[in-house]
Amino acid sequence: MKCKPQQSKKSTNSNNKMSILDRKPQQSSFSRTEHQIHSACDQMSLLLRAIQDVQVRAQRATKRQQDFTAKSLEMRVQVLQGVYNMYYEFCRQKADLLVQLEEQQSEVIPDDLLLQD
């Protein structure tokens, strides 16, 4: 089951555009989400390095016919890949949320106000 991020239902105008006063929480949410994505990407790069290291160890154990050690390391690789996949899915969901926040922000801020910030 996929989780969908909840959208803000605040609306002051009849055409569902948010007021400029609602812009600050949107920017805060946007920067928080960006930070979460960057942190998750850092963890993913560390996980990739760990996966590669354990895979090398498993291959060496297989060559040396250390079956028990090789199986143990292969299982560890699978667990690390599962954690990596969870981070990947988290980043994908947060990226979708960023797109939604950008769309909401573009509705809130006219182009001429962007130049004033």
C-alpha positions, 0 to 999 in steps of 0.5 A: 500500500502506497502512502500519499502525502497529505495536502494542506487544505488551507484556502482563503480565496475561492479559486483555491489559491493560498494567501501570501501569509501561508507562504512561510510554512510552505517554505519551511516545509519545502526546506525541511523536505529538501534536507530530509532528501539530502540526508537520505541520499548521504545514507544511501551512498554509505549503504552502497559502499557497505554493500560493495564491501560485503559483496567483495568479502562474500566473493572471497569467502566463496573462492576460499570455499568457506560456504557458511561465511559466504552465505552469512555475508550474502544474507547481510548483502540482502539486508543492506539492499533492503535498507537501501531500497527503503531509503530509495522509496523514502526519497521518491515519496519526498521528491513527489512531495517537493513537486507538490509543494513547488506547485502550491508555491507557484500558485501562491507567489506571482512571478513579480513577487519572486524577484522581491525576495 
